Amino acid sequence: MQARLVGMMGVKFTNNNGEEINGVNIFTAFPEEKTEGLRTEKFFVKAGISLPKDLKPNDMIEIAFNHKGKIEAICKA
């Protein structure tokens, strides 16, 4: 899936089960059928999944998902 990166926000908290959650929320915009203009979506990228070092807002990215719909890789498009 190709999308434009709109923003990023670090995430670090402990959930109700006592597990520490680390990662980054990425905010994207992309064309979608039946949508006038662009659709926006927030995705969680867990720690351990590498983001391109020079990634910045307004970059085009390629997002790869696993069979469960979770992000497994992100690279610049």
TIVO-815479 format. One line per field, with one value per residue: residue number from 1; x, y, z of N, C-alpha, C in turn. Coordinates in nm, 3 decimals, always signed. Atoms other than C-alpha are relative to their C-alpha. Layout:
TIVO-815479
k	[NUM | ...]
n.X	[X | ...]
n.Y	[Y | ...]
n.Z	[Z | ...]
ca.X	[X | ...]
ca.Y	[Y | ...]
ca.Z	[Z | ...]
c.X	[X | ...]
c.Y	[Y | ...]
c.Z	[Z | ...]
end
This chain:
TIVO-815479
k	[1 | 2 | 3 | 4 | 5 | 6 | 7 | 8 | 9 | 10 | 11 | 12 | 13 | 14 | 15 | 16 | 17 | 18 | 19 | 20 | 21 | 22 | 23 | 24 | 25 | 26 | 27 | 28 | 29 | 30 | 31 | 32 | 33 | 34 | 35 | 36 | 37 | 38 | 39 | 40 | 41 | 42 | 43 | 44 | 45 | 46 | 47 | 48 | 49 | 50 | 51 | 52 | 53 | 54 | 55 | 56 | 57 | 58 | 59 | 60 | 61 | 62 | 63 | 64 | 65 | 66 | 67 | 68 | 69 | 70 | 71 | 72 | 73 | 74 | 75 | 76 | 77]
n.X	[+0.084 | -0.074 | +0.067 | -0.082 | -0.017 | +0.043 | -0.062 | -0.043 | +0.005 | -0.050 | +0.095 | -0.061 | +0.087 | +0.025 | +0.143 | +0.065 | -0.059 | -0.135 | -0.094 | -0.045 | +0.025 | -0.092 | +0.009 | +0.025 | +0.121 | -0.021 | +0.123 | -0.017 | +0.109 | -0.010 | +0.125 | +0.078 | +0.121 | +0.122 | -0.036 | -0.036 | -0.122 | -0.082 | +0.038 | -0.110 | +0.000 | -0.110 | -0.049 | -0.099 | -0.119 | -0.061 | -0.147 | -0.063 | +0.021 | -0.084 | +0.046 | -0.115 | -0.067 | +0.027 | +0.144 | +0.053 | +0.134 | +0.020 | -0.061 | +0.083 | -0.050 | +0.063 | +0.027 | +0.029 | +0.074 | +0.002 | +0.133 | +0.091 | +0.024 | -0.096 | -0.112 | -0.123 | -0.112 | +0.027 | -0.113 | +0.038 | +0.050]
n.Y	[-0.117 | -0.126 | -0.108 | -0.115 | -0.015 | -0.132 | -0.027 | +0.113 | -0.028 | +0.112 | +0.058 | +0.081 | +0.006 | +0.133 | +0.029 | +0.052 | +0.130 | -0.023 | +0.010 | -0.130 | -0.017 | -0.096 | -0.007 | -0.130 | -0.017 | -0.078 | -0.055 | +0.007 | -0.039 | +0.078 | +0.006 | +0.122 | +0.003 | -0.054 | -0.112 | -0.123 | -0.047 | +0.105 | +0.060 | -0.004 | +0.114 | +0.011 | +0.136 | +0.021 | +0.075 | +0.044 | -0.005 | +0.112 | -0.019 | -0.114 | -0.108 | -0.062 | -0.098 | -0.138 | -0.015 | -0.127 | -0.029 | -0.025 | +0.107 | +0.111 | +0.124 | +0.128 | +0.073 | +0.142 | +0.059 | +0.146 | +0.057 | -0.043 | -0.143 | -0.079 | -0.048 | +0.076 | -0.074 | -0.131 | -0.056 | -0.115 | +0.040]
n.Z	[+0.000 | +0.000 | -0.071 | -0.035 | -0.144 | -0.044 | -0.129 | -0.082 | -0.142 | -0.081 | -0.095 | -0.105 | -0.117 | -0.055 | +0.012 | -0.121 | -0.034 | -0.045 | +0.111 | +0.051 | +0.143 | +0.061 | +0.145 | +0.062 | +0.079 | +0.121 | +0.054 | +0.145 | +0.090 | +0.122 | +0.075 | -0.017 | +0.081 | -0.063 | -0.088 | +0.070 | -0.065 | -0.057 | -0.128 | -0.098 | -0.090 | -0.096 | -0.015 | -0.105 | +0.041 | -0.126 | -0.011 | +0.069 | +0.144 | +0.036 | +0.087 | +0.068 | -0.087 | +0.040 | +0.020 | -0.050 | +0.052 | +0.142 | +0.079 | +0.044 | -0.058 | +0.035 | -0.123 | +0.021 | -0.111 | -0.005 | +0.025 | -0.107 | +0.016 | -0.078 | +0.080 | -0.014 | +0.058 | +0.059 | +0.072 | +0.083 | +0.133]
ca.X	[+0.000 | +0.137 | +0.054 | +0.179 | +0.323 | +0.150 | +0.299 | +0.457 | +0.416 | +0.617 | +0.415 | +0.530 | +0.293 | +0.202 | -0.131 | -0.378 | -0.200 | +0.129 | +0.285 | +0.498 | +0.389 | +0.656 | +0.633 | +0.530 | +0.190 | +0.213 | -0.054 | -0.108 | -0.319 | -0.397 | -0.650 | -0.930 | -1.215 | -1.544 | -1.356 | -1.350 | -1.002 | -0.779 | -0.859 | -0.654 | -0.555 | -0.342 | -0.127 | +0.073 | +0.426 | +0.560 | +0.916 | +1.148 | +1.006 | +1.257 | +1.153 | +1.375 | +1.631 | +1.554 | +1.173 | +0.988 | +0.637 | +0.524 | +0.733 | +0.562 | +0.592 | +0.516 | +0.353 | +0.358 | +0.111 | +0.115 | -0.183 | -0.330 | -0.326 | -0.034 | +0.252 | +0.561 | +0.769 | +0.781 | +1.006 | +1.013 | +0.819]
ca.Y	[+0.000 | +0.342 | +0.643 | +0.990 | +1.023 | +1.312 | +1.277 | +1.051 | +1.023 | +0.803 | +0.570 | +0.428 | +0.313 | +0.019 | -0.147 | -0.291 | -0.629 | -0.469 | -0.506 | -0.217 | -0.098 | +0.076 | +0.197 | +0.481 | +0.592 | +0.703 | +0.921 | +0.874 | +0.996 | +0.792 | +0.770 | +0.519 | +0.417 | +0.591 | +0.865 | +1.218 | +1.350 | +1.141 | +0.903 | +0.939 | +0.660 | +0.610 | +0.296 | +0.160 | +0.044 | -0.171 | -0.143 | -0.363 | -0.266 | -0.036 | +0.298 | +0.461 | +0.680 | +0.994 | +0.953 | +1.285 | +1.423 | +1.448 | +1.146 | +0.876 | +0.537 | +0.176 | -0.015 | -0.397 | -0.586 | -0.947 | -1.183 | -1.052 | -0.690 | -0.580 | -0.376 | -0.583 | -0.335 | +0.030 | +0.179 | +0.496 | +0.468]
ca.Z	[+0.000 | -0.092 | +0.123 | +0.204 | +0.555 | +0.729 | +1.078 | +1.341 | +1.718 | +1.957 | +2.181 | +2.514 | +2.788 | +3.011 | +2.934 | +3.187 | +3.174 | +3.278 | +2.933 | +2.808 | +2.464 | +2.252 | +1.896 | +1.668 | +1.543 | +1.182 | +1.025 | +0.651 | +0.360 | +0.049 | -0.233 | -0.190 | -0.413 | -0.327 | -0.138 | -0.270 | -0.200 | +0.026 | +0.309 | +0.628 | +0.862 | +1.173 | +1.194 | +1.488 | +1.410 | +1.692 | +1.817 | +1.617 | +1.278 | +1.115 | +0.971 | +0.707 | +0.886 | +0.686 | +0.697 | +0.733 | +0.685 | +0.323 | +0.212 | +0.007 | +0.177 | +0.094 | +0.381 | +0.384 | +0.602 | +0.721 | +0.681 | +1.010 | +0.886 | +1.104 | +0.961 | +0.889 | +0.685 | +0.578 | +0.313 | +0.105 | -0.220]
c.X	[+0.089 | -0.084 | +0.097 | +0.006 | -0.036 | +0.066 | +0.037 | -0.005 | +0.048 | -0.104 | +0.078 | -0.090 | -0.010 | -0.150 | -0.054 | +0.054 | +0.143 | +0.105 | +0.038 | -0.016 | +0.091 | -0.019 | -0.023 | -0.136 | +0.039 | -0.137 | +0.021 | -0.122 | +0.021 | -0.133 | -0.070 | -0.127 | -0.120 | +0.029 | +0.036 | +0.117 | +0.079 | -0.060 | +0.120 | -0.014 | +0.122 | +0.036 | +0.101 | +0.111 | +0.073 | +0.151 | +0.057 | -0.021 | +0.072 | -0.074 | +0.122 | +0.058 | -0.036 | -0.148 | -0.050 | -0.140 | +0.006 | +0.070 | -0.106 | +0.063 | -0.077 | -0.014 | -0.036 | -0.065 | +0.013 | -0.144 | -0.102 | -0.028 | +0.091 | +0.119 | +0.123 | +0.121 | -0.049 | +0.128 | -0.050 | -0.043 | +0.076]
c.Y	[+0.123 | +0.107 | +0.115 | +0.008 | +0.143 | +0.037 | -0.128 | +0.042 | -0.125 | -0.044 | -0.084 | +0.006 | -0.144 | -0.024 | -0.059 | -0.136 | +0.013 | -0.011 | +0.139 | +0.001 | +0.110 | -0.003 | +0.142 | -0.006 | +0.082 | +0.042 | +0.015 | +0.054 | -0.075 | +0.001 | -0.133 | +0.011 | +0.047 | +0.110 | +0.119 | +0.061 | -0.119 | -0.051 | +0.011 | -0.119 | +0.007 | -0.148 | -0.005 | -0.087 | -0.040 | +0.013 | -0.124 | +0.003 | +0.129 | +0.099 | +0.055 | +0.113 | +0.144 | +0.026 | +0.130 | +0.021 | +0.041 | -0.102 | -0.101 | -0.128 | -0.119 | -0.077 | -0.143 | -0.056 | -0.151 | -0.049 | +0.037 | +0.150 | +0.088 | +0.037 | -0.088 | +0.072 | +0.134 | +0.045 | +0.121 | -0.051 | +0.073]
c.Z	[+0.000 | +0.068 | +0.021 | +0.153 | +0.038 | +0.133 | +0.073 | +0.147 | +0.076 | +0.102 | +0.100 | +0.122 | +0.048 | -0.005 | +0.130 | +0.044 | +0.048 | -0.109 | -0.048 | -0.152 | -0.051 | -0.151 | -0.046 | -0.067 | -0.122 | -0.053 | -0.150 | -0.073 | -0.131 | -0.074 | +0.025 | -0.084 | +0.084 | +0.102 | -0.086 | +0.074 | +0.052 | +0.130 | +0.094 | +0.094 | +0.091 | +0.009 | +0.113 | -0.055 | +0.127 | -0.004 | -0.065 | -0.150 | -0.037 | -0.090 | -0.072 | +0.084 | -0.032 | -0.026 | +0.062 | -0.058 | -0.147 | -0.089 | -0.042 | +0.055 | -0.056 | +0.130 | -0.036 | +0.126 | -0.003 | -0.021 | +0.109 | -0.005 | +0.082 | -0.088 | +0.025 | -0.060 | -0.055 | -0.070 | -0.079 | -0.137 | -0.108]
end
